[in-house]
Amino acid sequence: MRSFSFFLFAITMVVSTTPGCSKSEVSAPSAEGTVFRLVKEPSGAKGVKAARADAKTDEEVTLVGRIGGDANPWVEGQAAFMLVDSALKPCGADEGCPTPWDYCCSTDELPSSKAMVKVVDAGGKTVATDARKLLGLKELQTVVIHGRAKRDDAGNLTVLADGVYVRN
């Protein structure tokens, strides 16, 4: 029994200290970002594709997806990023894709399966801090976004987010 307990302890230590193998790889938000990081997942989230199909401008929306859609899904110096419907699967290195979050193997489906997310302050302005630093985000994380929908003339969806929940 003693050797079994030691074995479990040793395995736990290896897993908990191996990079990329922790139970939670969610980074902490900055002090400024804690205002926007939700501690509880909002209910009623739609996939990005469904939200693109029916969200109207100024309508309150909650959507879920993965950060990606481009080799660089971030807007430098702003709390803004691309979100892709969770139904799309990231491409693997075996498919010739060095950046799986760009979904290069799903280029036909990608335009109708992505949306822009802009984290906005109380005045409706995009926060001028990179989303990775502000919210502790990274590519391919699944997030649930709450905010207001905006549409451009081409029908593209942007969500002016007031809250972001990060799924583990």
Order of alpha helices (4+ residues) and beta strands (2+ residues): alpha-beta-alpha-beta-beta-beta-alpha-beta-beta
